Every structure is written in structure tokens, then in C-alpha cells.
């Protein structure tokens, strides 16, 4: 069952737009919609990194792109073959709850600014001037942890076919207790947290760390609302919370 919210009656124009949107999706295959999403989204990441850096010699940016994009493409082709229903859920973007629409309004601009900062740092040498250059070992370790974050997210998606990109409870949805869900209640957020904390260091930037850190409370805001929704609407979830104590970080939170 889905959580319902009070809302105003839609206008005829909104209703028509929604129907047109659904019709377009119905005519287009999952593979086509996935390809369009990648084609529209892929240029944004290198543009943010290299336009801000003002140079293509930003090797940390190239390595980060290789790790991040290779992981995304691998996950897409894996689930296209093994769990297309998961990809259908991951392609959804229309949040129903006001709290989650607010989350997107906060997260997206912060994420864009945060990704642009390491390139600006590379261009203007802020970290090197004020804090010293990030050592090679730290950059490579952080790149490895970004890869670990992607792997954790992959394991979460393998374990939970209902891991939608929007917060909802669907008919037939069950509490997942396997895989990473045995350790924390929201392992997807754990993977995103790992990604957020080590992306600036993977890109060799100390000064970008505080901006990336601003994403953490925004992520926790979403987590708290999602957990409230699951407690109210997903059968067995309150009991799962009693068995699995930690939400995000083992032994801490």
C-alpha cells in the first residue's frame, strides 16, 4: 500500500501533461529511456569537473570519472538483464511527499556546487596554497573508497528490487533483511555517505570537503522521513528496526 497525502485537485492542464508523460513512457522501451537518461546526464559530470578546472590535465578528475561512470554503466547493464523492474523504479523522479521534494531542491544544487569546487581548487591551487597538496596515497585511497561506495550501492540494489529512487511502499513489498540490510537499515544511504565524504579527497581537494559535508544532514533528513514512511506503511518494518539497531553507520548511528 502507498502512503497517501492531502493535495489539491489537479487542473486539466496538469492531468493532460501527466497522461502525455505516461504515454511517452509507455511507447518507449526501458532500454531507450535508460539510454536517454545516460546521454543527457553523462556530459554534466565531466563538464562540471573539467570546465571548472580549466584543463584536461586534471588526472584526478579522469580517474574519478572512470571509476564512477564504469560503475554506473556496469550496474545499468546488469540490472537491465537481471532486474528490469528495479530500473523502472530507479527511473522514477516524481516525489509525492513535500519533504522529499524539498530534499531534491536542496540536494541537487549542493551536489552541483560541490562537484565544481575540486576543479576550481585545481585551477587556483587553494588547497596547495593554504593547506598543502593532498598526498598521492590519500587521493588513490579515496578513489578506492569511491569504488567501494559504488560496490556497496550495487549490493543494496541486488538485495532489494524495491529500492526506488523515490520514497514509496508498493503492493507486495517486503522487509529486506539480507545482504547489507543485516548490518544497517539504510545501506544505500551508507554507500552515498561514503561517496560524499571521499569524492573531494579523490579529486585532491581539501577546500571542497566542507561543501560536500553539507550534503550529509540533507541525506539524513531524507533518511528520517523515509524511515517514518516505512514504519507506517510497510508490514514488519518496526520489528526489523528492533532487530537491526543502526540506521546508517554500524555501532554509531
C-alpha angles and dihedrals in degrees: 000000000000126000111249127215132196111252141161121268109269119244121242089253093054092046091051091049091051092050092048090050092051091046092053090049091048092054094047122074122236090247091054093048090048091050091050091050090053094044092051096042104037098071092053096068099051090040092055093046102042102031089054090046091049089214142075091216091081093117094180088060092052092049092047091049091050092051096042100041095041089052092048094048092047092051091047094053092042095054093039086063101034109026115014090163088065091054090050088057093044091054092059114104107163106105115202099199122077090223092059094046086054090050091056092047089055100037102048100055092040091051092049093049092045093052092049095051099071090055091051088047089053091049097047100029094231096153094042092048100045106022107015130257118299107253118246093243091056093049093049093044090051091049088053091050090051086056089049089052091053090048091051091050089050091053091050092052091048091052097044119042089179093063095125123180088236127055112257142125114229131202109272094019114145135193110267114221100163131094116001090355089075089067106038133007095233108035092158088064089047089058092047090048090053090049093049095049098047103035094083092049091045085056091049096248128133096172092059092058097086092052092049088048089059087066091064098072089044089054092048090050089058092045093054093051092046092051091050090053093048093048090053100041112023115080112232096014097113089054090049089054090056091053097041105047103182124072105192115351122037114248091000114059 
